[in-house]
Amino acid sequence: MSPKDKNSASTSSGGNRSPHHNLKNIPAEWSERVTPLERTLVPKFAARAYHLPGNSLCADWLQYMLNNHPVIGICCHHRLHPLKTRQRCIIFLGSFAFGVAITNICYLWFISTGRDAEQEVFSIDLNAQESAHYSVTAGLVMLVTVGSGIHTIFDRFVWSVSACRCCRAGGTFESNSINSPNRSRWQDFGTYLVVLLVALVIAAATFIVILRAKMDGEGQTEIPYIQDNNTTLTDIVDSVKDFELEDFSFMKAYCIEFAVSLFVYYPFFDTVLFSGVLGCFRLPLLGGRPYEVRKEEKKNNGKSGTRRVSALEMA
């Protein structure tokens, strides 16, 4: 074979291959199972990307909601998404438990410091009628700022650890995890870590809920075991059998708030982030889809004659 033929054969066999095919030390059998599409989409799904290559505005918004919504994503996520149904259920359970814990921690903080959670911070009057007067209390401000902020950080941390994009297809350490005899364990390490973390959060949330129910049921103003040194852990556990359903009425209110946040606030605020208006369409993190589209255009700048195919069509 002449040098020209060799060059032609090399071009025909590798000209259309993804740059990710140049990763070193990837076995041939793995390259056959992990397609270029996976190496393109999996890192984007793990990073909660607003934009997939070739997608329109509506297609990107739809895939973002279906892949990232805590409830809808359990059943409607993309088949190549690194987070499967079981992992999403664990993350959802952890998010619910952490929300219960942080909400009641804020409540216990007001009691332990002697502050009034019902103290009015400011009010809103829509008109002269008395029924249109809305008061914003110190407890609400604490939950919306500190509570929601910590809850959001927890959710994003658990998501990132469970997705573990660095060891999956297209990730930074993909070749290392592939060559390891414990390849699946490396890729699922984040999932195991999240299971342990969620178990600890559920245990902490259960303990805090019992404390709250005990205080509400007995009308205590001191936190058992923490401020009231006369109460032991055994006393707290033994008091569970004396609880009534009314002692957990605060959980009913939290469940309603959690449902509203999932199906009203989450779509609204994530659509705002998706639009990129908070980052003037140009800033990282806040630039939303316009920022990611601009990055893709810069990356593909200079490449002409290539048809842009939707990632969902390729799937």
CORGIVEN-V477773 format. One record per pair of residues at least 24 apart in sequence whose C-alpha atoms are under 8 Angstrom apart, sorted by the first residue. I is the first residue (numbers start at 0). J is the second residue. Records with the same first field share a line. If there is no record, write none. Layout:
# CORGIVEN-V477773
I->J, J
This chain:
# CORGIVEN-V477773
19->169
22->174
23->174
24->174, 178
25->174, 177, 178
26->177, 178
29->177
33->168
36->310, 313, 314
37->79, 168, 169
38->168, 169, 170
39->169
40->79, 80, 310
41->79, 80, 81, 164, 167, 168, 169
42->164, 165, 167, 168, 169, 170
44->80, 81
45->80, 81, 82, 159, 162, 163, 164
46->159, 164
49->273, 287, 288, 291
50->288, 291, 292
51->309, 310
52->295, 307, 308, 309, 310
53->307, 308, 309, 310
54->309, 310, 311
60->270, 273
64->266
68->265
69->261
70->261
81->162, 164
82->161, 162
86->161, 190
89->194, 197
90->154, 157, 158, 193, 197
92->197
93->197, 198, 200, 201
94->150, 153, 154
95->257
96->200, 201, 204
97->150, 200, 201, 204
98->150
99->204, 208, 250, 253
100->200, 203, 204, 207, 208
101->146, 150
102->142, 146
103->207, 208, 211
104->207
105->138, 141, 142, 146
106->138
107->211, 222
109->138
110->220, 221, 222
111->220, 221, 222, 226
157->193
160->189, 190, 192, 193
161->187, 188, 189, 190, 192, 193
162->189, 190
163->187, 188, 189
209->235, 239
210->235
212->242, 246, 247
213->238, 242, 246
215->246
216->242, 246
